[in-house]
């Protein structure tokens, strides 16, 4: 069964970037200029962030 992680995305008009946060990965923030870049960043970072969350209880 796949692990589902909720990711919330907003566009920050002031600095013209997309910002992703996740209540499932507390304190984690990812920024990128485009949605495609943001998706890639999130996909690349989630496994690493999960490892850090579980190795530092």
trRosetta pair geometry for C-beta under 8 A, 3 or more apart (Angstrom, degrees):
i j d omega theta_ij theta_ji phi_ij phi_ji
3 50 7.8 66 122 -113 162 152
5 22 5.9 4 165 -157 103 142
5 24 4.6 -147 -146 78 80 150
5 25 6.7 25 -162 -24 129 104
5 46 6.2 173 47 -144 162 131
6 22 6.0 147 88 -147 62 83
6 23 5.9 -4 78 42 120 94
6 24 5.5 130 37 -16 78 114
7 20 5.2 -3 -179 -168 109 113
7 21 7.4 155 -157 79 62 30
7 22 5.0 -39 -102 -85 61 100
7 42 5.9 40 -131 -153 158 148
8 20 6.9 151 77 -152 44 58
8 21 5.3 -20 61 64 98 81
8 22 6.9 165 13 -88 76 42
8 23 7.5 57 -10 -19 118 87
9 18 5.9 -2 -169 -178 104 107
9 19 7.0 155 -151 79 55 45
9 20 5.0 -21 -95 -95 79 79
9 35 7.5 60 179 -125 153 92
9 38 6.7 95 -128 144 124 151
10 18 7.2 165 85 -154 37 61
10 19 5.3 -15 61 59 85 96
11 16 8.0 -6 179 -145 94 38
11 17 7.5 -179 -154 96 60 30
11 18 5.4 -38 -101 -99 68 69
11 19 7.6 156 -105 14 19 78
12 15 5.2 5 115 44 118 90
12 16 7.2 -77 91 -17 74 12
12 17 5.3 -1 51 60 107 75
12 18 7.5 174 13 -100 78 16
12 19 5.5 56 -25 -16 112 120
12 31 7.9 -29 19 -130 131 112
13 16 6.7 21 -156 -78 34 56
16 33 7.2 19 127 -138 88 77
17 31 4.8 26 151 -173 139 104
17 32 6.4 152 -164 75 95 21
17 33 5.8 -62 -114 -92 77 44
18 31 7.0 156 80 -152 49 55
18 32 5.6 -20 58 65 97 76
18 33 7.5 49 13 138 86 6
18 34 7.0 -4 4 142 126 10
18 35 5.8 105 -49 -85 169 58
18 37 7.9 146 45 70 118 92
18 38 4.6 -66 94 -57 128 149
19 29 6.4 -17 -167 -166 99 98
19 30 7.3 152 -156 79 49 48
19 31 5.3 -17 -101 -99 73 80
20 29 7.3 151 78 -157 52 48
20 30 4.5 -11 57 59 102 100
20 31 7.8 -169 20 -74 71 34
20 38 5.6 136 -27 -176 121 113
20 41 7.6 162 33 87 133 111
20 42 5.4 -49 106 -79 165 122
21 28 6.7 147 -144 86 60 65
21 29 5.5 -17 -92 -102 86 72
21 30 7.9 -179 -72 22 41 70
22 25 4.3 41 82 36 123 90
22 26 7.8 -99 95 -58 73 30
22 28 5.8 -9 40 69 99 114
23 26 6.9 15 -162 -82 40 73
25 28 4.1 -13 122 17 108 141
25 46 7.2 -131 -52 -129 154 73
25 49 5.0 34 -152 142 138 137
25 50 7.4 -80 -99 -71 114 63
25 53 6.6 -115 -131 -57 78 143
28 45 7.6 162 -170 135 127 129
28 49 5.6 30 -103 -141 149 148
30 38 6.4 128 119 -150 111 78
30 41 4.8 161 -176 124 131 124
30 42 5.6 -173 56 -76 163 73
30 45 6.3 180 -86 34 132 154
31 38 7.6 -57 -175 -105 21 96
32 35 7.8 134 90 -95 117 13
32 37 3.7 -168 178 107 134 107
32 38 4.0 -161 44 -68 126 68
32 40 7.8 120 -107 51 164 89
32 41 5.4 -174 -53 -4 129 140
33 37 5.9 41 49 39 71 152
34 37 4.6 97 57 7 83 101
34 38 6.9 -144 97 -7 45 87
35 38 5.4 -54 -146 37 35 115
35 39 6.3 39 155 -23 67 101
36 39 5.8 -50 -149 32 31 111
36 40 6.6 29 153 -16 62 106
37 40 5.8 -58 -153 38 32 112
37 41 6.3 34 152 -20 67 107
38 41 5.7 -54 -147 36 32 112
38 42 6.3 30 156 -18 66 106
39 42 5.9 -56 -147 37 28 109
39 43 6.2 25 157 -15 65 109
40 43 5.9 -58 -145 40 28 109
40 44 6.1 24 158 -17 65 111
41 44 5.9 -61 -146 40 26 109
41 45 6.0 9 163 -9 65 117
42 45 6.2 -68 -140 44 24 101
42 46 6.1 36 165 -40 65 104
43 46 6.4 -41 -139 12 23 113
44 47 8.0 -73 174 28 29 96
44 48 7.8 5 142 2 62 117
45 48 5.6 -69 -158 47 50 110
45 49 5.6 45 151 -23 85 110
46 49 5.7 -58 -140 39 30 109
46 50 6.2 33 161 -22 66 105
47 50 5.8 -54 -148 34 30 112
47 51 6.5 33 154 -20 63 104
48 51 5.7 -54 -154 33 32 114
48 52 6.6 29 151 -16 65 105
49 52 5.6 -53 -148 38 35 110
49 53 6.2 37 153 -22 67 105
50 53 5.7 -52 -144 35 31 113
50 54 6.3 17 161 -8 65 110
51 54 6.3 -67 -147 44 25 100
51 55 6.0 12 161 -11 65 117
52 55 6.0 -64 -136 43 26 102
52 56 6.0 -10 173 14 66 114
53 56 6.9 -78 -140 53 17 84
54 57 7.6 9 -162 -71 34 75
